[in-house]
Amino acid sequence: MMQYRGEVVSGDEPYVKNLLSLKEGEVFEMPGYAWTTDSKKYAFGSYSGDNAVDMDWFELFDKYSLKYHILCPEGTKIMASRSRMGQEFVLPCDSQMKLVKKVIDKNGRFVEIFCEHIPQKSINTIS
């Protein structure tokens, strides 16, 4: 299943600095519970800053537009939720992702991240 996520984030966050320095094949953690959708148009049109008309705004406020293309293989635990815009999903807290490809625009502010979710292993507990 493919999922999409868009966000505009501050460049001073360690998470963003880590993403920008990642190489293909490296693993990163998506902090918290990440909301995603199966609609690329909804994710990127509503949340990634695609509608911003002025690139100076991104530079002035040190913002980055992140667009995630997330492959969720079999075994991915994901929670579904309906919204008026389509199907939304929530990935597990602090999900691990493997970077497949990263594309950064010429201004260095718009980043497309192609990644694969790494399903969490079940934790056995002893009573």
Secondary structure as UniProt FT lines:
FT   STRAND          2..10
FT   TURN            11..12
FT   HELIX           14..21
FT   TURN            24..25
FT   STRAND          27..30
FT   STRAND          35..37
FT   HELIX           40..47
FT   TURN            50..51
FT   HELIX           55..60
FT   TURN            61..62
FT   STRAND          63..71
FT   TURN            74..75
FT   STRAND          79..83
FT   TURN            84..85
FT   STRAND          86..90
FT   TURN            93..94
FT   STRAND          95..104
FT   TURN            106..107
FT   STRAND          110..118
//
